[in-house]
Amino acid sequence: MTLLIAAGALIALLSLTQFLVRRSMDDGQSSN
């Protein structure tokens, strides 16, 4: 059960990092 929680936290962290990277890339390239 602990392994499942750790895997879920890891996936959430990765998706959050990817979201932040995409947002910073969008801020750099587009002038919206």
N, C-alpha and C positions, 0 to 999 in steps of 0.2 A: 504493500500500500504506500509506503514512504517513497518507493521508487517511482510509482505513478505520479505522485505529487511533485517529485523532483523533475520528472520529465515534462510535466505540464508547465512548471515554472520556467524551465529552460526554453520551451517553445514560445511561451509568452514573452520572455526576454528577447529572444531572437526576432520575433515579429515586431516588437516595440522598437528595437534597434533599426530594423529595416525601414520601418515607418519614419523614424527620425531622419535617417539618411536620405530617403526619398524626398522628404519635405525640405531638407536643407539644399538638396540638389535642385529642386524646383525653385526655391528662393534665389538660387544663384543664376539659373538660366532664364526663366521667364520673368517678365516685368509686370506681372499682375499686381 
